[in-house]
Amino acid sequence: MVGSQPRDPQPLDQQTDARTTVAADALFVLIGAHPNTDWLPPAIARDAYGFVLTGTDLGADAMAGWPLERPPSMFETSLPGVFAVGDVRARSVKRVASAVGEGSVAISQIHRHLDTLRMVAV
């Protein structure tokens, strides 16, 4: 994007260097969505693009190794007690407000998981 005025964005075709003036009242710039999850252990299932699978999005392969009697929580990964929210999660909305909301839900799921561990330890 180039342009000298806030309402005069000019998309730049990176292959031809051609510019097109587009009248716009708003512009949303998405700079990419590479999840950078290579550092996670193999036990955490990911999709073909590297996004972390959680809850019902875990496939049969990931669920085959699920060690608990209960199913994974909505934001729980294939590794019990490890949760993923926001842009790194497969099929997420990829918006800040959604990530914040997912995080608040994950907190309650984490508390439930920890309660389960405490009950087992007693």
Secondary structure, 3 states (H helix, E strand, C coil): CECCCCCCCECECCCCCCECCCCCCCCCCCCCCCCCCCCCCCCCCECCCCCECCHHHCCHHHHHCCCCCCCCCCCECCCCCCECCHHHECCCCCCHHHHHHHHHHHHHHHHHHHHHHHHHHC
